[in-house]
């Protein structure tokens, strides 16, 4: 199985997909796992937790609609390019809310963050089939199961590691689990704020940069699918030198090293 994962990583398109998803998951894991601490310790509004989670869900549901149309009408990366900045804006407002204590503002934060999540999830889900097509071009096999299993493993790893990281960071800032929220030191309150805002913002900025480098367009994907079909039907895929260079750039391998070129 580990050899299968190694082969998947030869796929440049998968590495880009993996990098975006990996970084995005870290950012969202920090937000979700530190949110209650933020409400309790920074805003003292933990009683609003359930309502705020519902508002986030509403934002995510509503955001899924424009994310879908952007993905269909334009390209699959566009929802992230539009909605990741919205998520960053939400967390910026959360940084502001720590000093104002505004409950209304934190409701706005959760709604906007839900919109941001919709865009990020759209990209991660919609790019997955494209990555498997590139993998088939390289190996001649459909390996959705291998890629999906690896993605599931990474999600579990990120969730566990983020929880560990938050615990260590809060401890470093002096957060004491034996004390009530109102008794926490200023340093501990600052540490909670960083875990909920600044650290996720850095991860989301990096995920935005990673998706900007994803170059697999709809036309290129249709070309890859056509050449896979041609290869299976005739035993050879005829391409020009320019097309060969394009496929090599997408896959990260020489044309002759891939199944499509053999």
C-alpha positions as CSV (number, residue, x, y, z in Angstrom):
1,X,0.0,0.0,0.0
2,X,2.8,2.4,0.8
3,X,4.3,1.7,-2.6
4,X,1.0,2.7,-4.1
5,X,1.0,6.0,-2.2
6,X,4.6,6.6,-3.4
7,X,3.5,6.1,-7.0
8,X,0.6,8.5,-6.5
9,X,3.0,11.2,-5.4
10,X,4.8,11.0,-8.7
11,X,1.7,12.8,-10.1
12,X,2.4,16.5,-10.0
13,X,-1.3,17.3,-10.2
14,X,-1.9,15.1,-7.2
15,X,0.9,16.8,-5.3
16,X,-0.7,20.2,-5.9
17,X,-4.1,18.9,-4.9
18,X,-2.6,17.3,-1.8
19,X,-0.8,20.5,-0.8
20,X,-3.9,22.6,-1.1
21,X,-6.0,20.1,0.8
22,X,-3.4,19.5,3.5
23,X,-2.8,23.1,4.2
24,X,-6.5,24.0,4.1
25,X,-7.3,21.1,6.5
26,X,-4.8,22.4,9.0
27,X,-6.3,25.9,8.9
28,X,-9.9,24.7,9.3
29,X,-8.9,22.2,12.0
30,X,-7.3,25.0,14.1
31,X,-10.5,27.0,13.7
32,X,-13.0,24.3,14.6
33,X,-10.9,22.9,17.5
34,X,-10.2,26.3,19.1
35,X,-13.6,28.0,18.5
36,X,-15.1,27.0,21.8
37,X,-12.0,28.1,23.7
38,X,-12.3,31.5,21.8
39,X,-16.0,31.9,22.7
40,X,-15.4,30.9,26.4
41,X,-12.1,32.5,27.1
42,X,-12.0,35.6,24.9
43,X,-15.6,36.6,24.4
44,X,-17.3,34.8,27.4
45,X,-20.1,33.9,25.0
46,X,-19.9,30.1,25.2
47,X,-23.7,29.9,25.5
48,X,-24.0,31.0,21.9
49,X,-21.8,28.1,20.6
50,X,-24.7,26.0,19.2
51,X,-26.3,28.9,17.5
52,X,-23.1,30.1,16.0
53,X,-22.3,26.6,14.6
54,X,-25.8,26.6,13.0
55,X,-25.0,30.0,11.4
56,X,-21.8,28.7,10.1
57,X,-23.7,25.8,8.6
58,X,-26.1,28.1,6.9
59,X,-23.3,30.1,5.4
60,X,-21.7,26.9,4.2
61,X,-24.9,25.7,2.6
62,X,-25.6,29.0,0.9
63,X,-22.0,29.3,-0.3
64,X,-22.2,25.9,-1.9
65,X,-24.6,27.3,-4.6
66,X,-22.3,30.0,-6.0
67,X,-19.3,27.7,-5.5
68,X,-21.0,25.1,-7.7
69,X,-21.8,27.6,-10.5
70,X,-18.3,29.1,-10.4
71,X,-16.9,25.6,-10.7
72,X,-19.2,24.6,-13.6
73,X,-19.2,27.9,-15.6
74,X,-15.6,29.0,-15.1
75,X,-13.1,26.5,-13.6
76,X,-12.8,24.2,-10.6
77,X,-10.2,26.3,-8.8
78,X,-12.2,29.6,-8.9
79,X,-14.3,28.9,-5.8
80,X,-11.2,28.8,-3.6
81,X,-9.8,31.9,-5.2
82,X,-13.0,33.7,-4.4
83,X,-14.0,32.2,-1.0
84,X,-10.6,31.7,0.7
85,X,-10.2,35.5,1.0
86,X,-13.8,35.5,2.5
87,X,-12.6,33.0,5.2
88,X,-9.5,35.2,5.9
89,X,-11.8,38.2,6.2
90,X,-14.0,36.4,8.7
91,X,-11.0,35.5,10.9
92,X,-9.7,39.1,10.6
93,X,-13.1,40.2,12.0
94,X,-12.7,37.6,14.8
95,X,-9.4,39.3,15.7
96,X,-11.3,42.6,15.9
97,X,-14.1,41.1,17.9
98,X,-11.7,40.1,20.7
99,X,-11.4,43.8,21.6
100,X,-15.0,44.8,21.0
101,X,-16.7,41.8,22.5
102,X,-19.5,42.2,19.9
103,X,-21.8,39.1,19.8
104,X,-23.3,40.4,16.5
105,X,-19.8,40.6,14.9
106,X,-19.0,37.0,15.8
107,X,-22.3,35.9,14.1
108,X,-21.1,37.7,11.0
109,X,-17.7,36.0,11.4
110,X,-19.3,32.5,11.5
111,X,-21.5,33.2,8.5
112,X,-18.6,34.5,6.4
113,X,-16.4,31.7,7.5
114,X,-19.1,29.2,6.4
115,X,-19.1,30.8,3.0
116,X,-15.3,30.4,2.9
117,X,-15.6,26.7,3.9
118,X,-18.0,26.1,1.0
119,X,-15.5,27.4,-1.5
120,X,-12.6,25.4,-0.1
121,X,-14.6,22.2,0.1
122,X,-15.9,22.7,-3.5
123,X,-12.4,22.8,-4.9
124,X,-11.2,19.8,-2.9
125,X,-14.1,17.6,-3.9
126,X,-14.3,18.7,-7.6
127,X,-10.6,18.4,-8.3
128,X,-10.4,14.9,-7.1
129,X,-11.7,13.2,-10.3
130,X,-9.3,15.3,-12.4
131,X,-6.3,14.0,-10.3
132,X,-7.4,10.4,-10.9
133,X,-7.5,11.1,-14.7
134,X,-3.9,12.3,-14.6
135,X,-3.0,9.3,-12.5
136,X,-4.6,7.0,-15.2
137,X,-2.6,8.8,-17.8
138,X,0.6,8.0,-15.9
139,X,-0.2,4.4,-14.8
140,X,-3.0,3.2,-17.2
141,X,-5.1,2.3,-14.2
142,X,-8.1,3.9,-12.4
143,X,-7.0,4.2,-8.8
144,X,-9.6,6.3,-7.1
145,X,-9.6,4.0,-4.1
146,X,-5.9,4.5,-3.4
147,X,-6.2,8.3,-3.7
148,X,-9.4,8.4,-1.6
149,X,-7.9,6.1,1.1
150,X,-4.8,8.3,1.3
151,X,-6.9,11.4,1.6
152,X,-8.9,9.9,4.4
153,X,-5.7,9.0,6.3
154,X,-4.4,12.6,5.9
155,X,-7.6,14.0,7.2
156,X,-7.4,11.9,10.4
157,X,-3.7,12.8,10.8
158,X,-4.3,16.5,10.4
159,X,-7.2,16.5,12.9
160,X,-5.1,14.7,15.5
161,X,-2.0,16.7,15.0
162,X,-3.9,20.0,15.1
163,X,-5.5,19.0,18.4
164,X,-2.0,18.2,19.7
165,X,-0.6,21.5,18.4
166,X,-3.4,23.6,19.9
167,X,-2.8,21.9,23.3
168,X,0.9,22.6,23.2
169,X,0.5,26.2,22.0
170,X,-2.1,27.0,24.7
171,X,0.1,25.5,27.3
172,X,3.0,27.6,26.1
173,X,0.9,30.7,26.5
174,X,0.0,29.7,30.0
175,X,-3.5,28.3,29.5
176,X,-4.6,26.4,32.6
177,X,-7.3,23.9,32.2
178,X,-7.9,24.0,36.0
179,X,-9.0,27.6,35.9
180,X,-12.3,29.2,34.9
181,X,-12.3,31.2,31.7
182,X,-12.4,34.5,33.5
183,X,-9.4,33.5,35.6
184,X,-7.1,32.8,32.6
185,X,-4.1,35.1,32.2
186,X,-3.9,37.8,29.5
187,X,-1.2,35.6,27.8
188,X,-3.5,32.6,27.7
189,X,-6.3,34.7,26.2
190,X,-3.9,36.0,23.6
191,X,-2.8,32.4,22.8
192,X,-6.4,31.3,22.3
193,X,-7.0,34.3,19.9
194,X,-3.9,33.4,17.9
195,X,-5.0,29.7,17.6
196,X,-8.4,30.8,16.3
197,X,-7.4,33.7,14.0
198,X,-3.7,34.3,13.0
199,X,-2.5,30.7,12.6
200,X,-5.5,29.6,10.5
201,X,-5.1,32.8,8.4
202,X,-1.5,31.8,7.6
203,X,-2.6,28.3,6.5
204,X,-5.4,29.7,4.4
205,X,-3.1,32.2,2.7
206,X,-0.7,29.4,1.9
207,X,-3.6,27.2,0.5
208,X,-4.6,30.2,-1.6
209,X,-1.1,30.4,-3.1
210,X,-1.0,26.6,-3.7
211,X,-4.3,26.7,-5.7
212,X,-3.1,29.6,-7.8
213,X,-0.4,27.3,-9.1
214,X,-2.9,24.6,-10.2
215,X,-2.9,24.7,-14.0
216,X,-5.1,21.8,-15.0
217,X,-7.9,23.5,-17.0
218,X,-11.1,22.0,-18.4
219,X,-9.6,22.0,-22.0
220,X,-6.4,20.2,-20.8
221,X,-8.4,17.7,-18.8
222,X,-10.7,16.9,-21.9
223,X,-7.5,16.5,-24.0
224,X,-6.1,14.0,-21.4
225,X,-9.3,12.0,-21.4
226,X,-9.4,11.9,-25.2
227,X,-5.8,10.7,-25.3
228,X,-6.5,8.0,-22.7
229,X,-9.4,6.8,-24.8
230,X,-7.2,6.9,-27.9
231,X,-4.5,4.9,-26.2
232,X,-6.9,2.2,-25.0
233,X,-8.6,1.9,-28.4
234,X,-5.6,2.0,-30.7
235,X,-2.6,1.2,-28.5
236,X,-1.0,4.6,-29.1
237,X,-1.7,8.2,-28.3
238,X,-0.6,10.6,-31.0
239,X,0.5,14.0,-29.7
240,X,2.5,16.9,-31.0
241,X,5.7,18.1,-29.3
242,X,3.8,21.0,-27.8
243,X,1.1,18.7,-26.5
244,X,3.7,16.3,-25.1
245,X,5.4,19.2,-23.2
246,X,2.0,20.2,-21.8
247,X,1.2,16.7,-20.5
248,X,4.7,16.5,-19.0
249,X,4.2,19.7,-17.2
250,X,0.8,18.5,-15.8
251,X,2.1,15.1,-14.7
252,X,5.6,16.0,-13.7
253,X,7.1,13.1,-15.7
254,X,8.6,12.6,-19.1
255,X,6.1,11.5,-21.7
256,X,8.0,8.3,-22.4
257,X,7.9,7.4,-18.6
258,X,4.1,7.5,-18.6
259,X,1.7,4.7,-19.7
260,X,0.2,7.2,-22.2
261,X,3.6,7.5,-24.0
262,X,4.6,3.8,-24.0
